Amino acid sequence: QLEQKLMPHFFKSNQKQHLKVPMKPESEPELPEKSEKKKLPDENTWVYQQHSRLFRKIYDSVVPLSEYLDTFKKYKSEYELDPEVVVAELANEESQPEPAELRKLVVEHNETAKRLREEIKDSTVVSMFRVNCRGIRDIIADKHTKIAADIIELIAKKAKKMANETMESFDRLNLA
């Protein structure tokens, strides 16, 4: 029927055309027994097998990712560090350390921030995933940088307060 194929708009057909789509069976289809030669195997067996294979591969690739998360456990205390609490403890008038000790803390926190930036890479490949570590690295390192900056500000305030007290004492001596 060449005419029907070349000029389908002239020929009306009552036949419904169906598109056959593979579907994943709920459970693995069983193969027919060899004695039953008229039974055909389920045509969607391959879909189920490929789905199972893909699921196994994805699961196998996620296992190394969870193992990788364990490597960040050593940074948990760094992540939970709250700069405001640390600086508030240092700013307490009753137990405030000397400026030399504060300076030492500034150096320690700056070195820790630098070490963390060098230690934690920008990104790393784990199984089939590329994990971006830059965000967590910057969060942790920035906490130490903020603590160092706030301690410097605390030292400046303490120096200003001591200078004002010295000036007041000097003025009292001059007036007396």
Disulfide bonds with the S-S distance in Angstrom:
none
